Amino acid sequence: MQHIVLSIITMGIVWYAWVNFKKLGRLKAADIDLTDEERQRQQMTYIMRIVACLLSLAILPFLFTVLTDL
């Protein structure tokens, strides 16, 4: 049962990272009216979300093990 819960949480995090990755790739074509500074700020927002997802994927097994072994 624990593995099923962990896999569902992992799939959600991977899906959220993938959505942000797609938005990052389409940013230049989708938002032509943005200035360079606004576009760079939007890119950094997407990148930080992706990095947060990757960090949470790295930490998730450890946290899940600690929380379930109490």
C-alpha positions as YAML, in Angstrom:
chain: A
units: angstrom
residues:
- id: 1
  name: MET
  ca: [0.00, 0.00, 0.00]
- id: 2
  name: GLN
  ca: [2.84, 2.40, 0.80]
- id: 3
  name: HIS
  ca: [4.38, 1.91, -2.63]
- id: 4
  name: ILE
  ca: [1.10, 2.75, -4.32]
- id: 5
  name: VAL
  ca: [0.78, 6.02, -2.40]
- id: 6
  name: LEU
  ca: [4.40, 6.90, -3.13]
- id: 7
  name: SER
  ca: [3.95, 6.17, -6.84]
- id: 8
  name: ILE
  ca: [0.81, 8.33, -7.06]
- id: 9
  name: ILE
  ca: [2.60, 11.25, -5.38]
- id: 10
  name: THR
  ca: [5.60, 10.74, -7.66]
- id: 11
  name: MET
  ca: [3.42, 10.71, -10.78]
- id: 12
  name: GLY
  ca: [1.80, 13.98, -9.68]
- id: 13
  name: ILE
  ca: [5.16, 15.66, -9.16]
- id: 14
  name: VAL
  ca: [6.50, 14.40, -12.51]
- id: 15
  name: TRP
  ca: [3.34, 15.58, -14.28]
- id: 16
  name: TYR
  ca: [3.65, 19.07, -12.72]
- id: 17
  name: ALA
  ca: [7.33, 19.27, -13.75]
- id: 18
  name: TRP
  ca: [6.45, 18.16, -17.30]
- id: 19
  name: VAL
  ca: [3.72, 20.81, -17.60]
- id: 20
  name: ASN
  ca: [6.17, 23.50, -16.51]
- id: 21
  name: PHE
  ca: [8.81, 22.15, -18.90]
- id: 22
  name: LYS
  ca: [6.36, 22.40, -21.81]
- id: 23
  name: LYS
  ca: [5.38, 25.94, -20.79]
- id: 24
  name: LEU
  ca: [9.06, 26.89, -20.65]
- id: 25
  name: GLY
  ca: [9.60, 25.57, -24.17]
- id: 26
  name: ARG
  ca: [6.59, 27.40, -25.59]
- id: 27
  name: LEU
  ca: [7.17, 30.69, -23.76]
- id: 28
  name: LYS
  ca: [8.83, 32.55, -26.62]
- id: 29
  name: ALA
  ca: [6.21, 31.61, -29.19]
- id: 30
  name: ALA
  ca: [3.22, 32.00, -26.88]
- id: 31
  name: ASP
  ca: [4.05, 35.37, -25.32]
- id: 32
  name: ILE
  ca: [5.38, 37.60, -28.07]
- id: 33
  name: ASP
  ca: [4.15, 40.78, -26.38]
- id: 34
  name: LEU
  ca: [6.33, 40.28, -23.27]
- id: 35
  name: THR
  ca: [9.45, 42.36, -22.80]
- id: 36
  name: ASP
  ca: [12.79, 40.62, -22.42]
- id: 37
  name: GLU
  ca: [12.78, 41.21, -18.66]
- id: 38
  name: GLU
  ca: [9.28, 39.81, -18.22]
- id: 39
  name: ARG
  ca: [10.13, 36.80, -20.37]
- id: 40
  name: GLN
  ca: [13.29, 36.14, -18.36]
- id: 41
  name: ARG
  ca: [11.33, 36.41, -15.11]
- id: 42
  name: GLN
  ca: [8.74, 33.96, -16.43]
- id: 43
  name: GLN
  ca: [11.49, 31.57, -17.53]
- id: 44
  name: MET
  ca: [13.06, 31.69, -14.06]
- id: 45
  name: THR
  ca: [9.66, 30.96, -12.51]
- id: 46
  name: TYR
  ca: [9.27, 27.83, -14.63]
- id: 47
  name: ILE
  ca: [12.86, 26.75, -14.01]
- id: 48
  name: MET
  ca: [12.53, 27.15, -10.25]
- id: 49
  name: ARG
  ca: [9.32, 25.08, -10.30]
- id: 50
  name: ILE
  ca: [11.11, 22.33, -12.22]
- id: 51
  name: VAL
  ca: [14.07, 22.41, -9.82]
- id: 52
  name: ALA
  ca: [11.68, 22.24, -6.86]
- id: 53
  name: CYS
  ca: [10.02, 19.19, -8.41]
- id: 54
  name: LEU
  ca: [13.38, 17.49, -8.95]
- id: 55
  name: LEU
  ca: [14.45, 18.21, -5.37]
- id: 56
  name: SER
  ca: [11.18, 16.92, -4.00]
- id: 57
  name: LEU
  ca: [11.58, 13.74, -6.08]
- id: 58
  name: ALA
  ca: [15.03, 13.26, -4.58]
- id: 59
  name: ILE
  ca: [13.83, 13.83, -1.01]
- id: 60
  name: LEU
  ca: [10.49, 12.04, -1.25]
- id: 61
  name: PRO
  ca: [11.66, 8.43, -0.71]
- id: 62
  name: PHE
  ca: [13.64, 9.42, 2.38]
- id: 63
  name: LEU
  ca: [10.75, 11.40, 3.86]
- id: 64
  name: PHE
  ca: [8.27, 8.68, 3.06]
- id: 65
  name: THR
  ca: [10.48, 6.07, 4.75]
- id: 66
  name: VAL
  ca: [10.91, 8.21, 7.85]
- id: 67
  name: LEU
  ca: [7.20, 8.98, 8.12]
- id: 68
  name: THR
  ca: [6.01, 5.40, 7.61]
- id: 69
  name: ASP
  ca: [8.51, 3.82, 10.01]
- id: 70
  name: LEU
  ca: [7.26, 5.70, 13.06]
...
